[in-house]
Amino acid sequence: MRGWVDLGDDITPTTPFTDLDLDSLVLVELAVILSRTYRVPVDEAELAEAGTVDDVVALLAAKQTTAA
């Protein structure tokens, strides 16, 4: 994503989604993209609970391990 948009130096993989003002519609769209890309079910509530990019990566890894 850094190649597409200048995110600045203050945004890291541990920056909480709440600090980025991601609303529920953005999380729904992200859930659809992640579900299609990684072929595991992901919903908005799980993303909101995860809260950061690092935690979403861990969530996806756990779901892929469980699905295998």
Secondary structure as UniProt FT lines:
FT   TURN            2..4
FT   TURN            13..14
FT   HELIX           17..20
FT   HELIX           24..38
FT   HELIX           44..50
FT   HELIX           53..67
//
